[in-house]
């Protein structure tokens, strides 16, 4: 049972890292998203 829990946590972390890497590679974290104009549009 402990092994299954440990595997689940490891798989969850791995998926999170892969999503984050894909976001960086795809430009989802583009610098233009953090400009003052973008912040005003978000409010």
C-alpha positions as CSV (number, residue, x, y, z in Angstrom):
1,X,0.0,0.0,0.0
2,X,2.8,2.4,0.9
3,X,4.5,1.6,-2.5
4,X,1.3,2.6,-4.3
5,X,1.0,5.9,-2.5
6,X,4.6,6.7,-3.1
7,X,4.2,5.9,-6.8
8,X,1.0,8.0,-7.0
9,X,2.8,11.0,-5.5
10,X,5.8,10.6,-7.8
11,X,3.6,10.3,-10.9
12,X,1.7,13.4,-9.8
13,X,4.9,15.5,-9.4
14,X,6.2,14.2,-12.7
15,X,3.1,15.2,-14.5
16,X,3.2,18.7,-12.9
17,X,6.8,19.1,-14.0
18,X,6.0,18.0,-17.5
19,X,3.1,20.5,-17.7
20,X,5.3,23.3,-16.4
21,X,8.0,22.5,-19.0
22,X,5.5,22.4,-21.8
23,X,4.1,25.8,-20.7
24,X,7.6,27.3,-20.8
25,X,8.4,25.7,-24.1
26,X,5.0,26.8,-25.6
27,X,5.4,30.4,-24.4
28,X,2.4,30.3,-22.1
29,X,4.6,32.2,-19.5
30,X,5.3,34.9,-22.0
31,X,6.7,38.2,-20.5
32,X,4.0,40.2,-22.2
33,X,1.5,38.6,-19.9
34,X,3.0,40.5,-17.0
35,X,2.9,44.0,-18.4
36,X,0.9,46.8,-16.6
37,X,-1.6,46.8,-19.5
38,X,-2.3,43.1,-19.0
39,X,-2.8,43.6,-15.3
40,X,-5.3,46.4,-16.0
41,X,-7.2,44.2,-18.4
42,X,-7.4,41.4,-15.8
43,X,-9.1,43.6,-13.3
